[in-house]
Amino acid sequence: MTTNVTPELAEAIQRGYDRRDRANMVPTIAYFQALLAEHPGHPVLVYEVGGAYDTAGQEETARGYYERALALGLDGDVLRRCLCQYASTLRWLGELDESLVF
């Protein structure tokens, strides 16, 4: 699986961030899930869905998306961001020892 993000996909991801309302993440989650449905299995989009759930306070759901994104293969800055967010999520879930691995 490629982590390649085309300029069009980067713009679509940015639109999701621009429209995000941290007090109501339901539309953002739906937006990123729809984008992922258009690009099934894209690791960056899997990560973005996880991040939306994480921001919504749904850490257990976010965890699954982060783990899937990592398994699909991320690299560069998006890998760094995913590892930071995943470790933070593990801490919120009370799994401090597991979070230290990252």
C-alpha positions, 0 to 999 in steps of 0.5 A: 500500500502506498502512503502517497498523498496526491495534491488533490488528496492533500487538499481534501484532507485539509478541507476536513481540518478546516471544517472541523468543530472540536465540540462536534466531531460527528461531521468530521468523522463522517467526512474522513470515513467517506474519504477513506471509502473513496480510497479504501485502505489508504494508510494516511486516511485510516490514520486521519479517521483515527485522529478524528475519533481521538479528537472526539474522545473515542480513544478505543475506536481511535486505537484500532484505526491507529493500529491499522494505519501503522500496519498498512505502513506510514512513513515520514511526518505522518508516521511521527504524528501517528506514533505520538497520537497512538502513544497518547491514546494508550496513556488515556486508555490506562496503558502507560507501559504500552505507550512507552514503546513508542 
